[in-house]
Amino acid sequence: MLKFVIPAIIVFFVVLFWEKINEIFYKKFNIKINLIVLLIFLIIVSLISALLYF
């Protein structure tokens, strides 16, 4: 039961405080975290499609 509840709580808090996390990350590294998330998502999708193709 805990292995389902704990990740759900973590995801909930990340979604709830996304703007604050993004603002802190932008102040420290001067780059939008949205771009990093988009890049990681595209890499994962391309890896999955490459694995399905071969």
C-alpha positions in Angstrom: 0.0 0.0 0.0 2.8 2.4 0.9 4.5 1.8 -2.5 1.5 3.4 -4.2 0.7 6.2 -1.7 4.2 7.7 -1.3 4.8 8.3 -5.1 1.3 9.7 -5.4 2.0 12.2 -2.6 5.3 13.1 -4.2 3.7 13.7 -7.6 0.9 15.7 -6.0 3.4 18.0 -4.2 5.5 18.4 -7.4 2.4 19.4 -9.3 1.2 21.7 -6.5 4.5 23.5 -6.1 5.6 23.4 -9.8 5.8 27.2 -10.2 7.8 27.7 -7.1 10.2 24.9 -8.1 10.5 26.4 -11.6 11.2 29.8 -10.1 13.9 28.6 -7.8 15.6 26.6 -10.5 15.5 29.6 -12.9 17.1 31.9 -10.3 19.9 29.4 -9.6 20.7 28.2 -13.1 19.1 30.8 -15.4 17.3 28.2 -17.5 13.7 27.1 -17.5 13.0 23.7 -16.1 10.2 23.2 -18.6 12.8 23.0 -21.4 14.7 20.3 -19.5 11.5 18.3 -18.9 10.5 18.6 -22.5 14.0 17.5 -23.6 14.0 14.5 -21.3 10.5 13.5 -22.5 11.6 13.7 -26.2 14.7 11.6 -25.5 12.6 8.9 -23.7 10.0 8.8 -26.5 12.8 8.5 -29.2 14.5 5.7 -27.2 11.2 3.8 -26.9 10.5 4.2 -30.6 14.0 3.2 -31.5 13.8 0.1 -29.4 10.4 -0.8 -30.9 11.8 -0.3 -34.4 14.8 -2.6 -34.1 
